Protein backbone atom coordinates (compact mmCIF):
# COMPACT_ATOMS: atom_id res chain seq x y z
CA UNK A 1 0.00 0.00 0.00
CA UNK A 2 1.17 3.55 -0.60
CA UNK A 3 -0.08 7.10 -0.26
CA UNK A 4 0.69 10.20 -2.35
CA UNK A 5 0.45 13.77 -1.05
CA UNK A 6 1.33 16.96 -2.94
CA UNK A 7 2.92 19.62 -0.74
CA UNK A 8 4.08 23.14 -1.60
CA UNK A 9 7.61 22.20 -2.66
CA UNK A 10 7.50 18.41 -3.01
CA UNK A 11 5.50 15.29 -3.60
CA UNK A 12 5.46 12.87 -0.66
CA UNK A 13 4.99 9.14 -1.24
CA UNK A 14 4.71 6.82 1.76
CA UNK A 15 5.26 3.10 1.20
CA UNK A 16 3.48 1.02 3.82
CA UNK A 17 4.64 -2.59 4.28
CA UNK A 18 1.29 -4.35 4.47
CA UNK A 19 2.49 -7.84 3.59
CA UNK A 20 2.96 -10.78 5.91
CA UNK A 21 4.70 -10.34 9.26
CA UNK A 22 7.38 -9.39 10.12
CA UNK A 23 6.66 -5.97 8.63
CA UNK A 24 9.19 -3.23 7.95
CA UNK A 25 8.76 0.40 8.92
CA UNK A 26 7.16 2.79 6.40
CA UNK A 27 9.41 4.41 3.80
CA UNK A 28 8.70 8.10 3.20
CA UNK A 29 9.87 9.54 -0.13
CA UNK A 30 10.08 13.31 -0.68
CA UNK A 31 10.45 14.21 -4.35
CA UNK A 32 11.85 17.73 -4.79
CA UNK A 33 12.95 19.30 -8.09
CA UNK A 34 16.65 18.97 -7.17
CA UNK A 35 16.70 15.71 -5.19
CA UNK A 36 14.71 12.79 -3.80
CA UNK A 37 15.01 11.69 -0.18
CA UNK A 38 14.03 8.31 1.26
CA UNK A 39 13.53 8.10 5.02
CA UNK A 40 12.82 5.06 7.19
CA UNK A 41 12.69 4.72 10.98
CA UNK A 42 15.11 2.13 12.41
CA UNK A 43 13.52 0.65 15.55
CA UNK A 44 16.84 -0.93 16.59
CA UNK A 45 18.56 2.44 16.97
CA UNK A 46 15.51 4.64 17.50
CA UNK A 47 16.69 6.92 14.66
CA UNK A 48 15.45 7.70 11.18
CA UNK A 49 17.81 7.00 8.30
CA UNK A 50 17.70 9.25 5.22
CA UNK A 51 19.20 8.69 1.78
CA UNK A 52 19.36 11.52 -0.78
CA UNK A 53 19.40 10.73 -4.50
CA UNK A 54 20.15 13.17 -7.32
CA UNK A 55 17.82 13.16 -10.34
CA UNK A 56 20.48 11.19 -12.26
CA UNK A 57 20.72 8.55 -9.51
CA UNK A 58 16.92 8.22 -9.45
CA UNK A 59 16.90 7.78 -13.24
CA UNK A 60 19.56 5.07 -12.94
CA UNK A 61 17.64 3.31 -10.16
CA UNK A 62 14.45 3.30 -12.24
CA UNK A 63 16.32 1.74 -15.17
CA UNK A 64 18.21 -0.75 -12.97
CA UNK A 65 15.00 -2.30 -11.70
CA UNK A 66 14.27 -3.58 -15.23
CA UNK A 67 17.76 -4.55 -16.42
CA UNK A 68 19.77 -7.76 -16.05
CA UNK A 69 23.01 -7.96 -14.05
CA UNK A 70 25.82 -5.82 -15.48
CA UNK A 71 27.31 -2.31 -15.59
CA UNK A 72 25.53 0.44 -17.50
CA UNK A 73 25.92 4.12 -18.34
CA UNK A 74 23.31 6.39 -19.86
CA UNK A 75 24.45 8.26 -22.95
CA UNK A 76 22.36 11.17 -24.17
CA UNK A 77 21.50 11.02 -27.88
CA UNK A 78 23.64 14.12 -28.54
CA UNK A 79 26.75 12.46 -26.98
CA UNK A 80 29.12 10.47 -29.13
CA UNK A 81 30.32 7.13 -27.83
CA UNK A 82 33.77 5.55 -28.23
CA UNK A 83 34.75 5.15 -31.87
CA UNK A 84 31.93 7.41 -33.09
CA UNK A 85 33.04 9.79 -35.75
Secondary structure, DSSP 8 states (H G I E B T S, - for coil): -EEEEE-SS-EEEEE---SSSS----EEEEE-SS-EEEEEEETTTTEEEEEEE-HHHHHHHHHHTTS-SS------TTS--TT--
